[in-house]
């Protein structure tokens, strides 16, 4: 059996059909991993082969042990700044020890099954962290591209940049600029050329075309084995050492888990086991640190490439590690011919891509642009850990403000005799000064409608509102409290009736107890007018932007034919809105052979081009009850003759009716279900509908709404029965065997 959520069996060998897809995918990922691993090692200030060691271990250890089937692990740009700071502070051997300790912590975190806790960090903070890393990489690698060496930090690199531009190395600069131009233009090339990874092409071209040029190149030890550096512990400085371990653990874990979640979204049917992924990443980091390799994370760029290349199992990521190992052992001499300026240019492009305009737009849309800016600035100007902690603190404060900060406003009426006070959010003692200031704007003696759209109302706010209400009424004014949100002043008492109807703008008419609907006199229009007023006040402003887009034309996605029964509200039971359904209604959801029905169907087909036509019946249908009793010679009886074929089919043992009877549905509901099936055939019998269905332009669907349970069923036309809707559905349908009329 597989590990739950791992996306497949834990130790099942790849099938031959999977290998046919995994093998080419692994080669593509390998071709991308080699130049990126070399570039990341160079940017980190680590031995160049440390990047290849990490790529090998990421493939051979993290892939088989991890919880994400299609994720590819290796050295990542997200840890470049961290590793560079650790190397400058402790040296390479101690940095390897930090990698080992971080791996041990990751294994412990996975064993404690708190993998999903790492996802509690705000995505805006993570995106800004990566953007800050990207900016830092660009600033440092521009120095290498110009033929020099980067400074100790972003400030130093920025300070020294003008002098470096003046004193640039012409050959190195030209190589770097050419590599950047080619990488940026690569996505614009024809698809056949883009099938080859761009980073590989530009590094190979830069190496071949500059073979006789005097530029700085990658330096390697005489033997790959001599690159293996055993980790060592620091001589003192234990607190900074512990901070380095914690920083590497958090960033490597968060980046790996976010990458795994992103990969799950790219391929349906795959779900990562995040706890197992932490164990796999930690095991890989332990071995990589022991062998002198860079720290390892799940890398979204390589993982996305793996998915797009058609990989099906974890064998693809593992094989990519094998190819990197063979390259390291057999072809490592080629690496020494690569110009450092070409690798620097590659890293500049990687850094630029870490700053994503889409992430900035999302942060701005969600009101988190400040969090993004503070985090990115902190990572660039301070260091990665302090920048992330600063961003996390700002995000926490912003969230706290949203939670405890109510929005209060006054909406004045056409004159000073009436107004509405709207309170939204969480109303607690922290909002009382602003609430008091806004309430002071209400004219004395006016009619006030107080809307409490709140999810929490504490005692201090309740007392303040109650005192203000008494004071305002003492001036001759009135206050009507409309509680739309959570528990408020009047909702504190025990509920004795049904809950408010969430779906209608006149829900206050029937709030906690059933109120008799007026049938005569001056109050007969009260429910409708009250609802219309509330719609204009609350619903219309929200719908207006959508309605403006619909003003020129409608493009509904379905024709919806249903019964005229007031309990069936098509937009409610399908969670749709204006412009979504082209609705036809009549008593009994019938398809008569008259002009009105044909006109509606033809308009939906030829002018609106709806792809779906739905007939929806319902339980406890009054029309079906009347049909079973025998239609009378009145307008309703004559109309129900169009349902005669449905009654005949039910009596003759229609499969839908027989299955409904076996399931325990009442006779009225059995007939209603049969009626949906028969009316679908009548609709299908229209020549225009027949032609459209044959051509694949329209699909006919039968639905049945069970009123007591509020559940929709779909007609399985081949099986002759109604079944629950495809996908996950909450609740079960319990047939009511006592038919009643509507």
C-alpha positions as CSV (number, residue, x, y, z in Angstrom):
1,X,0.0,0.0,0.0
2,X,1.2,3.6,-0.7
3,X,1.6,6.3,1.8
4,X,-1.6,8.3,2.1
5,X,-1.3,11.4,0.0
6,X,1.9,10.4,-1.6
7,X,0.5,10.3,-5.1
8,X,1.1,6.6,-5.6
9,X,2.6,3.4,-4.0
10,X,5.7,4.1,-1.9
11,X,7.9,1.4,-3.4
12,X,6.1,0.3,-6.6
13,X,8.7,-0.1,-9.4
14,X,8.1,2.0,-12.5
15,X,6.2,0.3,-15.2
16,X,7.7,-0.1,-18.7
17,X,5.1,2.4,-20.1
18,X,6.2,4.9,-17.5
19,X,9.9,4.5,-18.3
20,X,9.1,5.5,-21.9
21,X,8.0,8.9,-20.5
22,X,10.3,9.2,-17.5
23,X,13.6,8.6,-19.5
24,X,13.3,11.5,-21.9
25,X,12.0,13.8,-19.2
26,X,15.0,13.0,-17.0
27,X,17.4,13.9,-19.8
28,X,15.7,17.3,-20.3
29,X,15.8,18.0,-16.6
30,X,19.5,17.0,-16.5
31,X,20.4,19.4,-19.3
32,X,18.8,22.2,-17.3
33,X,20.2,21.1,-14.0
34,X,23.9,21.1,-14.9
35,X,24.3,24.8,-15.9
36,X,22.0,26.0,-13.1
37,X,23.9,23.9,-10.5
38,X,27.2,25.3,-11.6
39,X,25.9,28.9,-11.6
40,X,24.3,28.6,-8.2
41,X,27.5,27.2,-6.7
42,X,29.5,30.1,-8.3
43,X,27.1,32.7,-7.0
44,X,27.2,31.2,-3.5
45,X,31.0,31.3,-3.3
46,X,31.1,27.5,-2.8
47,X,33.3,25.1,-4.7
48,X,31.8,24.7,-8.2
49,X,31.5,20.9,-7.9
50,X,29.4,21.4,-4.7
51,X,26.5,22.3,-7.0
52,X,26.9,19.1,-9.0
53,X,27.1,17.0,-5.8
54,X,23.9,18.6,-4.5
55,X,22.2,17.8,-7.9
56,X,23.3,14.2,-7.8
57,X,22.1,13.7,-4.2
58,X,18.9,15.5,-4.9
59,X,18.1,13.0,-7.6
60,X,19.3,9.8,-6.0
61,X,18.1,10.5,-2.4
62,X,15.4,13.2,-2.3
63,X,13.5,11.7,-5.3
64,X,13.0,8.1,-4.0
65,X,12.5,9.1,-0.3
66,X,10.4,12.3,-0.8
67,X,6.6,12.6,-0.8
68,X,6.2,14.4,-4.1
69,X,6.3,12.0,-7.1
70,X,7.2,14.5,-9.7
71,X,9.3,17.1,-7.8
72,X,13.0,17.5,-8.8
73,X,15.4,18.5,-6.0
74,X,18.8,20.1,-6.1
75,X,20.6,23.4,-5.3
76,X,18.3,26.3,-5.5
77,X,18.7,30.0,-6.1
78,X,16.5,30.7,-3.0
79,X,19.4,29.6,-0.7
80,X,22.2,31.4,-2.6
81,X,22.2,34.4,-0.3
82,X,22.1,32.3,2.8
83,X,24.9,30.1,1.8
84,X,27.1,33.0,0.7
85,X,26.6,34.7,4.1
86,X,27.4,31.5,5.9
87,X,30.5,30.9,3.9
88,X,31.8,34.4,4.5
89,X,31.1,34.0,8.3
90,X,32.2,30.4,9.0
91,X,33.9,29.0,5.9
92,X,32.9,26.2,3.6
93,X,33.4,23.2,6.0
94,X,31.3,24.7,8.8
95,X,28.6,25.6,6.2
96,X,28.5,21.9,5.2
97,X,28.0,21.1,8.9
98,X,25.1,23.6,9.0
99,X,23.6,21.8,6.0
100,X,23.8,18.4,7.8
101,X,22.2,19.8,11.0
102,X,19.4,21.5,8.9
103,X,18.8,18.1,7.2
104,X,18.5,16.4,10.7
105,X,15.9,19.0,11.7
106,X,14.0,18.5,8.5
107,X,13.8,14.8,9.2
108,X,12.6,15.4,12.7
109,X,10.0,17.9,11.5
110,X,8.7,15.3,9.0
111,X,8.7,12.6,11.6
112,X,6.6,14.9,13.9
113,X,4.1,15.2,11.0
114,X,4.1,19.0,11.0
115,X,4.8,19.4,7.3
116,X,1.7,21.5,6.6
117,X,2.6,23.9,9.4
118,X,5.3,25.3,7.2
119,X,2.7,26.5,4.7
120,X,1.3,28.9,7.4
121,X,3.9,31.5,6.2
122,X,2.2,34.1,4.1
123,X,2.7,33.5,0.3
124,X,3.4,37.2,-0.1
125,X,6.3,36.9,2.3
126,X,7.7,33.9,0.4
127,X,7.3,35.7,-3.0
128,X,9.0,38.8,-1.6
129,X,11.8,36.7,-0.1
130,X,12.5,35.2,-3.5
131,X,12.3,38.6,-5.2
132,X,14.8,40.0,-2.6
133,X,17.1,37.0,-3.3
134,X,16.7,37.7,-7.0
135,X,17.7,41.3,-6.6
136,X,20.7,40.4,-4.5
137,X,21.8,37.8,-7.1
138,X,21.5,40.4,-9.9
139,X,23.5,43.0,-8.0
140,X,26.3,40.6,-7.1
141,X,26.6,38.8,-10.4
142,X,26.7,42.0,-12.5
143,X,30.2,42.5,-11.0
144,X,31.2,39.1,-12.3
145,X,29.6,39.9,-15.7
146,X,31.8,43.0,-15.8
147,X,34.9,41.0,-15.2
148,X,35.3,41.6,-11.4
149,X,34.3,40.0,-8.2
150,X,31.2,40.7,-6.0
151,X,31.5,42.4,-2.6
152,X,30.4,41.2,0.8
153,X,26.9,42.4,0.6
154,X,24.2,44.3,-1.4
155,X,25.3,47.7,0.0
156,X,28.9,47.1,-1.0
157,X,28.0,45.8,-4.4
158,X,25.7,48.9,-5.1
159,X,28.4,51.2,-3.8
160,X,31.1,49.7,-6.0
161,X,29.0,49.2,-9.1
162,X,29.7,52.6,-10.8
163,X,33.5,52.0,-10.4
164,X,33.1,48.5,-11.8
165,X,31.2,49.8,-14.8
166,X,34.0,52.2,-15.6
167,X,36.7,49.6,-15.1
168,X,34.9,46.8,-16.9
169,X,36.5,43.9,-18.8
170,X,35.3,44.3,-22.4
171,X,35.4,40.6,-23.4
172,X,33.6,39.4,-20.3
173,X,31.0,42.1,-20.5
174,X,30.2,41.3,-24.2
175,X,30.0,37.5,-23.4
176,X,27.6,38.3,-20.5
177,X,25.4,40.6,-22.4
178,X,25.2,38.2,-25.3
179,X,24.1,35.4,-23.0
180,X,21.5,37.6,-21.3
181,X,20.1,38.7,-24.7
182,X,19.9,35.1,-26.0
183,X,18.2,33.8,-22.8
184,X,15.6,36.6,-22.9
185,X,14.9,36.0,-26.6
186,X,14.7,32.1,-26.2
187,X,11.0,32.0,-25.3
188,X,10.2,33.9,-28.5
189,X,11.9,31.3,-30.8
190,X,10.0,28.5,-32.6
191,X,8.8,25.6,-30.5
192,X,11.2,23.2,-32.1
193,X,14.2,25.2,-31.0
194,X,12.7,25.8,-27.6
195,X,12.6,22.0,-27.1
196,X,16.3,22.3,-26.2
197,X,16.8,24.0,-22.8
198,X,18.0,27.5,-23.3
199,X,20.5,27.6,-20.4
200,X,22.3,24.6,-21.9
201,X,22.5,26.2,-25.4
202,X,23.8,29.6,-24.3
203,X,26.5,28.1,-22.0
204,X,27.7,25.7,-24.7
205,X,27.7,28.5,-27.3
206,X,29.6,30.8,-24.9
207,X,32.1,28.1,-24.2
208,X,32.7,27.2,-27.8
209,X,32.8,30.7,-29.3
210,X,35.1,32.1,-26.6
211,X,37.6,29.2,-26.6
212,X,40.5,31.6,-27.6
213,X,39.4,34.6,-25.6
214,X,41.3,35.7,-22.5
215,X,38.5,35.7,-19.8
216,X,38.1,34.2,-16.4
217,X,36.8,30.6,-16.4
218,X,35.6,28.0,-13.9
219,X,38.3,26.6,-11.8
220,X,38.1,22.9,-10.6
221,X,40.3,20.6,-8.5
222,X,42.3,18.0,-10.3
223,X,40.0,15.1,-9.2
224,X,36.3,15.2,-8.6
225,X,36.9,13.2,-5.4
226,X,39.1,16.0,-4.0
227,X,36.0,18.3,-4.1
228,X,34.4,16.2,-1.3
229,X,34.8,18.3,1.9
230,X,34.0,16.8,5.3
231,X,31.9,19.0,7.5
232,X,33.4,20.5,10.7
233,X,32.0,22.3,13.7
234,X,32.8,25.9,14.5
235,X,35.3,27.0,17.1
236,X,32.8,28.9,19.2
237,X,30.1,31.2,17.7
238,X,27.5,28.6,18.6
239,X,24.6,31.0,18.6
240,X,25.2,32.3,15.0
241,X,25.7,28.6,14.0
242,X,22.3,27.8,15.5
243,X,20.7,30.8,13.7
244,X,22.3,29.6,10.4
245,X,20.8,26.1,11.0
246,X,17.4,27.5,11.7
247,X,17.5,29.8,8.8
248,X,18.5,27.1,6.3
249,X,15.9,24.7,7.8
250,X,13.0,27.1,7.5
251,X,13.8,28.4,4.0
252,X,14.7,25.0,2.5
253,X,11.6,23.4,4.0
254,X,9.2,26.2,3.0
255,X,10.6,26.4,-0.6
256,X,10.4,22.6,-1.0
257,X,6.8,22.3,0.4
258,X,5.5,25.2,-1.7
259,X,7.2,23.7,-4.8
260,X,5.5,20.3,-4.0
261,X,2.1,22.0,-3.7
262,X,2.6,23.8,-7.0
263,X,3.6,20.6,-8.7
264,X,0.4,18.9,-7.4
265,X,-1.6,21.7,-9.1
266,X,0.1,21.0,-12.4
267,X,-0.8,17.3,-12.7
268,X,-4.2,16.0,-11.7
269,X,-4.2,12.8,-9.6
270,X,-1.0,13.6,-7.8
271,X,-1.0,14.7,-4.1
272,X,2.2,15.1,-2.2
273,X,2.7,13.8,1.3
274,X,4.4,16.9,2.8
275,X,5.7,15.1,5.9
276,X,7.4,12.5,3.8
277,X,8.7,15.2,1.6
278,X,10.4,16.8,4.6
279,X,12.0,13.5,5.5
280,X,13.3,13.1,1.9
281,X,14.6,16.6,1.7
282,X,16.3,16.3,5.1
283,X,17.9,13.0,4.2
284,X,19.3,14.5,1.0
285,X,20.7,17.5,2.9
286,X,22.4,15.2,5.5
287,X,24.2,13.3,2.7
288,X,24.9,16.4,0.6
289,X,26.4,18.2,3.6
290,X,28.5,15.1,4.5
291,X,29.9,15.0,0.9
292,X,30.6,18.8,0.6
293,X,27.5,19.7,-1.5
294,X,25.2,22.7,-1.4
295,X,22.0,22.5,0.5
296,X,19.1,21.0,-1.4
297,X,15.5,22.0,-1.9
298,X,12.7,21.1,-4.2
299,X,13.1,23.4,-7.2
300,X,9.9,24.6,-9.0
301,X,11.7,25.4,-12.3
302,X,13.1,21.9,-12.7
303,X,10.0,20.3,-11.3
304,X,7.7,22.2,-13.7
305,X,10.0,21.2,-16.6
306,X,9.8,17.6,-15.4
307,X,6.0,17.7,-15.5
308,X,5.8,19.4,-18.9
309,X,8.2,16.9,-20.3
310,X,5.7,14.1,-19.5
311,X,7.3,12.5,-16.4
312,X,5.0,10.0,-14.7
313,X,6.9,8.6,-11.7
314,X,9.7,9.6,-9.3
315,X,12.1,7.6,-11.6
316,X,12.5,10.7,-13.8
317,X,14.0,12.8,-11.0
318,X,16.2,9.9,-9.8
319,X,17.5,9.3,-13.3
320,X,18.4,13.0,-13.7
321,X,20.7,12.5,-10.7
322,X,22.3,9.5,-12.5
323,X,23.0,11.6,-15.6
324,X,24.5,14.4,-13.5
325,X,26.7,11.9,-11.7
326,X,28.0,10.4,-15.0
327,X,28.6,14.0,-16.3
328,X,30.6,14.8,-13.1
329,X,32.8,11.7,-13.4
330,X,33.3,11.5,-17.1
331,X,32.9,15.0,-18.6
332,X,33.9,17.3,-15.7
333,X,36.9,18.7,-17.7
334,X,34.4,20.5,-19.9
335,X,33.3,22.6,-17.0
336,X,36.7,24.3,-16.7
337,X,36.2,25.8,-20.2
338,X,33.0,27.7,-19.2
339,X,33.5,31.5,-18.9
340,X,32.5,32.9,-15.5
341,X,30.8,35.8,-17.2
342,X,28.4,33.3,-19.0
343,X,27.4,31.7,-15.7
344,X,27.0,35.2,-14.1
345,X,24.7,36.2,-17.0
346,X,22.7,33.1,-16.5
347,X,22.3,33.9,-12.8
348,X,21.3,37.5,-13.6
349,X,18.5,36.2,-15.8
350,X,17.5,33.8,-13.0
351,X,17.5,36.6,-10.5
352,X,15.4,38.8,-12.7
353,X,12.8,36.0,-13.1
354,X,12.6,35.7,-9.3
355,X,11.0,39.1,-9.3
356,X,7.6,38.3,-10.7
357,X,5.2,41.1,-11.8
358,X,2.3,38.7,-11.2
359,X,3.2,38.3,-7.6
360,X,3.4,42.1,-7.1
361,X,0.0,42.5,-8.7
362,X,-1.5,39.8,-6.5
363,X,0.0,41.4,-3.4
364,X,-1.4,44.8,-4.5
365,X,-4.9,43.2,-5.2
366,X,-5.0,41.7,-1.7
367,X,-3.8,44.8,0.0
368,X,-0.4,43.2,0.9
369,X,1.9,45.4,-1.2
370,X,3.5,46.9,1.9
371,X,4.3,43.4,3.2
372,X,5.9,42.6,-0.1
373,X,8.0,45.8,-0.2
374,X,9.2,45.5,3.4
375,X,10.2,41.9,3.0
376,X,12.0,42.4,-0.2
377,X,13.8,45.5,1.1
378,X,14.8,43.7,4.3
379,X,16.2,40.7,2.4
380,X,18.3,43.0,0.1
381,X,19.4,45.6,2.6
382,X,19.7,43.6,5.9
383,X,19.9,39.8,5.4
384,X,17.6,37.0,4.5
385,X,16.5,36.0,8.0
386,X,15.9,39.5,9.2
387,X,14.1,40.4,6.0
388,X,11.7,37.4,6.3
389,X,11.1,38.0,10.0
390,X,10.4,41.7,9.3
391,X,8.0,40.7,6.5
392,X,6.3,38.1,8.7
393,X,5.8,40.7,11.5
394,X,4.3,43.2,9.0
395,X,2.0,40.5,7.6
396,X,0.9,39.5,11.1
397,X,0.2,43.1,12.1
398,X,-1.8,43.6,8.8
399,X,-3.8,40.5,9.5
400,X,-4.4,41.6,13.1
401,X,-5.6,45.0,11.9
402,X,-8.1,43.3,9.5
403,X,-9.4,41.1,12.3
404,X,-9.9,43.7,15.0
405,X,-10.6,46.8,12.8
406,X,-14.2,47.4,11.9
407,X,-15.2,49.6,8.9
408,X,-17.8,52.1,9.8
409,X,-19.6,54.5,7.5
410,X,-22.7,56.7,7.2
411,X,-24.9,56.6,4.1
412,X,-27.2,59.6,4.1
413,X,-30.7,59.4,2.6
414,X,-32.2,62.0,0.2
415,X,-32.7,64.3,3.1
416,X,-31.5,64.6,6.7
417,X,-34.5,62.7,8.0
418,X,-33.0,59.2,7.3
419,X,-29.6,57.5,7.0
420,X,-27.9,54.2,7.2
421,X,-25.0,53.3,9.5
422,X,-23.0,50.3,8.1
423,X,-20.6,48.5,10.4
424,X,-18.5,45.7,8.8
425,X,-15.8,43.4,10.2
426,X,-15.0,42.7,13.8
427,X,-16.5,45.3,16.2
428,X,-14.5,45.4,19.4
429,X,-13.2,48.0,21.9
430,X,-10.4,49.0,19.6
431,X,-12.9,50.4,17.1
432,X,-14.9,52.4,19.7
433,X,-13.2,55.8,19.1
434,X,-13.9,55.6,15.3
435,X,-17.4,54.2,15.9
436,X,-18.2,57.1,18.3
437,X,-16.9,59.7,15.8
438,X,-19.0,58.3,13.0
439,X,-22.2,58.0,15.1
440,X,-21.8,61.6,16.1
441,X,-22.4,62.5,12.4
442,X,-26.0,61.1,12.5
443,X,-28.5,64.0,12.7
444,X,-30.7,64.1,15.9
445,X,-34.2,62.9,15.4
446,X,-33.5,61.0,12.2
447,X,-34.6,57.5,11.2
448,X,-31.5,55.3,11.3
449,X,-31.0,51.9,9.8
450,X,-28.0,50.3,11.6
451,X,-26.5,47.4,9.6
452,X,-24.3,45.2,11.6
453,X,-22.3,43.1,9.0
454,X,-20.1,41.8,11.8
455,X,-18.6,38.4,12.7
456,X,-17.9,39.4,16.3
457,X,-19.3,42.0,18.6
458,X,-17.7,42.3,22.1
459,X,-19.3,43.6,25.3
460,X,-17.8,47.1,25.1
461,X,-19.1,47.6,21.6
462,X,-22.5,46.2,22.5
463,X,-22.8,48.6,25.5
464,X,-21.7,51.6,23.4
465,X,-24.3,50.8,20.6
466,X,-27.0,50.3,23.2
467,X,-26.2,53.6,24.9
468,X,-26.1,55.5,21.6
469,X,-29.4,53.9,20.6
470,X,-31.1,55.1,23.7
471,X,-29.7,58.6,23.4
472,X,-30.7,58.9,19.7
473,X,-34.3,57.7,20.4
474,X,-34.5,60.2,23.2
475,X,-34.1,63.0,20.6
476,X,-37.1,61.7,18.7
477,X,-35.3,59.5,16.3
478,X,-35.7,55.8,15.5
479,X,-33.1,53.1,15.2
480,X,-33.7,49.8,13.3
481,X,-30.9,47.2,13.9
482,X,-30.3,44.8,11.0
483,X,-27.9,42.1,12.1
484,X,-26.5,40.5,8.9
485,X,-23.4,39.0,10.5
486,X,-22.7,37.1,13.6
487,X,-24.1,37.4,17.1
488,X,-25.1,40.9,18.0
489,X,-27.3,42.7,20.5
490,X,-30.5,40.9,19.6
491,X,-28.9,37.7,18.4
492,X,-27.6,37.0,21.9
493,X,-30.9,35.6,23.0
494,X,-31.7,32.0,22.3
495,X,-32.8,31.2,18.8
496,X,-36.3,29.9,18.7
497,X,-37.1,29.8,15.0
498,X,-35.5,29.0,11.6
499,X,-32.2,30.7,10.6
500,X,-32.4,33.7,8.3
501,X,-32.6,33.0,4.6
502,X,-29.1,33.8,3.4
503,X,-30.0,33.9,-0.3
504,X,-32.6,36.6,-0.5
505,X,-32.3,40.3,0.0
506,X,-35.5,40.3,2.0
507,X,-34.1,37.8,4.5
508,X,-35.0,40.2,7.4
509,X,-38.7,39.6,6.6
510,X,-38.4,36.1,8.0
511,X,-35.5,36.2,10.3
512,X,-35.8,34.3,13.6
513,X,-39.4,33.5,13.7
514,X,-42.0,32.9,11.0
515,X,-43.9,36.1,10.3
516,X,-47.3,35.8,8.6
517,X,-47.2,37.1,5.1
518,X,-50.0,39.7,4.6
519,X,-52.6,38.6,2.0
520,X,-54.7,41.8,1.9
521,X,-54.7,45.4,2.9
522,X,-52.0,48.0,2.6
523,X,-49.3,45.6,3.8
524,X,-49.7,43.2,0.9
525,X,-46.8,44.8,-1.0
526,X,-44.6,45.1,2.1
527,X,-42.4,42.0,1.5
528,X,-41.8,42.9,-2.1
529,X,-41.1,46.6,-1.5
530,X,-38.9,45.9,1.5
531,X,-36.9,43.4,-0.5
532,X,-36.6,45.8,-3.4
533,X,-35.4,48.6,-1.2
534,X,-32.8,46.3,0.5
535,X,-31.7,45.1,-3.0
536,X,-31.1,48.7,-4.1
537,X,-29.2,49.5,-0.9
538,X,-27.1,46.3,-0.7
539,X,-27.4,44.1,-3.7
540,X,-27.4,46.6,-6.6
541,X,-24.0,48.2,-5.8
542,X,-22.4,44.8,-5.8
543,X,-24.1,43.6,-9.0
544,X,-23.7,46.8,-11.0
545,X,-20.2,46.1,-12.4
546,X,-21.3,42.7,-13.5
547,X,-24.5,44.0,-15.0
548,X,-22.6,46.6,-16.9
549,X,-20.7,43.9,-18.7
550,X,-23.9,42.1,-19.5
551,X,-25.7,45.2,-20.7
552,X,-24.7,44.7,-24.4
553,X,-25.4,41.0,-24.6
554,X,-26.0,37.8,-22.6
555,X,-24.0,34.6,-23.0
556,X,-25.6,32.0,-20.7
557,X,-24.0,28.6,-20.3
558,X,-27.3,26.7,-20.2
559,X,-31.0,26.7,-21.0
560,X,-32.8,25.8,-17.7
561,X,-36.4,24.5,-18.0
562,X,-38.0,23.9,-14.6
563,X,-41.3,24.0,-12.8
564,X,-43.0,27.3,-11.8
565,X,-43.0,26.1,-8.2
566,X,-41.8,29.0,-5.9
567,X,-39.6,26.7,-4.0
568,X,-37.3,26.1,-7.0
569,X,-34.9,29.0,-7.5
570,X,-32.5,28.0,-10.4
571,X,-29.8,30.5,-9.6
572,X,-29.7,29.4,-5.9
573,X,-29.5,25.7,-6.5
574,X,-26.8,26.1,-9.2
575,X,-24.9,28.9,-7.4
576,X,-25.2,31.1,-10.5
577,X,-26.0,34.7,-11.1
578,X,-27.3,37.1,-13.7
579,X,-26.4,36.1,-17.3
580,X,-25.6,32.5,-16.4
581,X,-29.0,30.7,-17.1
582,X,-31.6,31.2,-19.8
583,X,-34.6,30.1,-17.8
584,X,-37.9,28.8,-19.0
585,X,-40.6,27.9,-16.5
586,X,-44.1,26.4,-16.5
587,X,-46.3,24.2,-14.4
588,X,-44.7,20.7,-14.3
589,X,-41.6,21.6,-16.3
590,X,-43.2,20.3,-19.5
591,X,-42.1,20.6,-23.2
592,X,-45.4,21.2,-25.1
593,X,-45.5,21.2,-28.8
594,X,-46.6,24.9,-29.0
595,X,-45.0,28.0,-30.4
596,X,-43.9,29.5,-27.1
597,X,-41.6,26.5,-26.2
598,X,-40.2,26.2,-29.7
599,X,-39.4,29.9,-29.8
600,X,-37.5,29.8,-26.4
601,X,-35.5,26.7,-27.5
602,X,-34.6,28.1,-30.9
603,X,-33.6,31.4,-29.4
604,X,-31.3,29.6,-26.9
605,X,-29.8,27.4,-29.6
606,X,-29.4,29.8,-32.6
607,X,-28.9,33.2,-30.9
608,X,-27.4,32.4,-27.4
609,X,-25.6,29.2,-28.5
610,X,-26.0,27.5,-25.2
611,X,-23.9,24.3,-24.9
612,X,-26.3,22.7,-22.4
613,X,-30.1,22.2,-22.1
614,X,-31.4,21.2,-18.7
615,X,-34.8,20.0,-17.5
616,X,-35.2,20.1,-13.8
617,X,-38.1,18.5,-11.9
618,X,-38.6,18.4,-8.1
619,X,-40.1,16.4,-5.3
620,X,-43.6,17.0,-3.9
621,X,-44.7,18.5,-7.2
622,X,-48.3,19.8,-7.2
623,X,-48.5,19.3,-11.0
624,X,-47.7,15.6,-10.7
625,X,-50.1,15.2,-7.8
626,X,-52.9,16.7,-9.9
627,X,-51.9,14.6,-12.9
628,X,-52.2,11.4,-10.8
629,X,-55.6,12.5,-9.6
630,X,-56.8,12.9,-13.1
631,X,-56.7,16.3,-15.0
632,X,-60.0,18.3,-14.8
633,X,-61.5,20.1,-17.8
634,X,-60.1,23.5,-16.7
635,X,-57.0,25.5,-18.0
636,X,-54.7,23.6,-15.6
637,X,-56.1,20.2,-16.5
638,X,-55.9,21.0,-20.2
639,X,-52.3,22.1,-19.7
640,X,-51.4,18.9,-17.9
641,X,-52.4,16.8,-20.9
642,X,-48.9,17.6,-22.2
643,X,-47.7,15.4,-19.3
644,X,-50.0,12.5,-20.3
645,X,-47.1,10.5,-21.9
646,X,-45.2,10.8,-18.6
647,X,-48.1,9.3,-16.6
648,X,-48.5,6.5,-19.1
649,X,-44.8,5.7,-19.1
650,X,-44.8,5.6,-15.3
651,X,-47.8,3.3,-15.1
652,X,-46.2,1.0,-17.8
653,X,-43.0,0.5,-15.7
654,X,-40.6,3.1,-16.9
655,X,-37.0,2.2,-15.7
656,X,-36.6,5.6,-14.0
657,X,-39.8,5.1,-12.1
658,X,-38.9,1.5,-11.1
659,X,-35.5,2.5,-9.8
660,X,-37.0,5.4,-7.9
661,X,-39.6,3.0,-6.3
662,X,-36.8,0.7,-5.3
663,X,-35.0,3.6,-3.7
664,X,-38.0,4.5,-1.6
665,X,-39.3,7.6,-3.4
666,X,-43.1,8.3,-3.1
667,X,-45.3,7.8,-6.1
668,X,-45.5,11.5,-6.8
669,X,-41.7,11.8,-6.8
670,X,-41.4,8.7,-9.0
671,X,-43.8,10.3,-11.5
672,X,-41.8,13.6,-11.3
673,X,-38.6,11.7,-12.1
674,X,-40.2,9.9,-15.0
675,X,-41.6,13.2,-16.3
676,X,-38.0,14.6,-16.5
677,X,-36.9,11.7,-18.6
678,X,-40.0,11.8,-20.9
679,X,-39.8,15.6,-21.3
680,X,-36.1,15.3,-22.2
681,X,-37.1,12.9,-25.0
682,X,-39.7,15.5,-26.2
683,X,-37.0,18.2,-26.2
684,X,-34.7,15.8,-28.1
685,X,-37.5,15.2,-30.6
686,X,-37.4,18.8,-31.8
687,X,-35.6,18.8,-35.2
688,X,-33.3,21.7,-34.3
689,X,-32.3,20.1,-31.0
690,X,-31.7,16.8,-32.7
691,X,-29.4,18.3,-35.2
692,X,-27.5,20.3,-32.6
693,X,-27.1,17.3,-30.3
694,X,-25.9,15.1,-33.3
695,X,-23.4,17.7,-34.2
696,X,-22.1,17.9,-30.6
697,X,-23.2,21.5,-30.1
698,X,-25.5,20.9,-27.2
699,X,-25.9,18.4,-24.4
700,X,-29.2,17.5,-22.8
701,X,-29.2,17.0,-19.0
702,X,-32.0,15.9,-16.6
703,X,-32.0,17.1,-12.9
704,X,-34.2,16.4,-9.9
705,X,-34.3,18.7,-6.9
706,X,-35.3,17.1,-3.6
707,X,-36.9,20.0,-1.6
708,X,-36.6,18.6,2.0
709,X,-32.9,17.8,1.7
710,X,-32.0,20.6,-0.7
711,X,-30.1,18.1,-2.9
712,X,-29.8,17.9,-6.7
713,X,-29.7,14.6,-8.5
714,X,-28.7,14.0,-12.1
715,X,-30.3,11.6,-14.6
716,X,-28.1,8.8,-15.7
717,X,-29.9,8.4,-19.1
718,X,-28.1,5.1,-20.0
719,X,-28.8,3.5,-16.6
720,X,-32.3,4.9,-16.3
721,X,-32.0,6.3,-12.8
722,X,-31.2,9.5,-10.9
723,X,-27.8,9.5,-9.2
724,X,-25.9,12.0,-7.0
725,X,-23.9,14.7,-8.9
726,X,-20.4,13.7,-10.1
727,X,-17.7,14.7,-7.6
728,X,-17.8,15.2,-3.9
729,X,-21.3,16.0,-2.5
730,X,-22.1,16.7,1.2
731,X,-25.1,15.0,2.7
732,X,-27.3,12.2,1.5
733,X,-30.8,12.1,0.0
734,X,-33.5,10.5,2.2
735,X,-36.6,10.0,0.2
736,X,-39.9,11.2,1.7
737,X,-42.6,8.6,1.1
738,X,-45.4,10.9,2.0
739,X,-46.3,12.9,-1.1
740,X,-47.8,16.4,-0.6
741,X,-49.0,19.0,-3.0
742,X,-47.3,22.2,-3.7
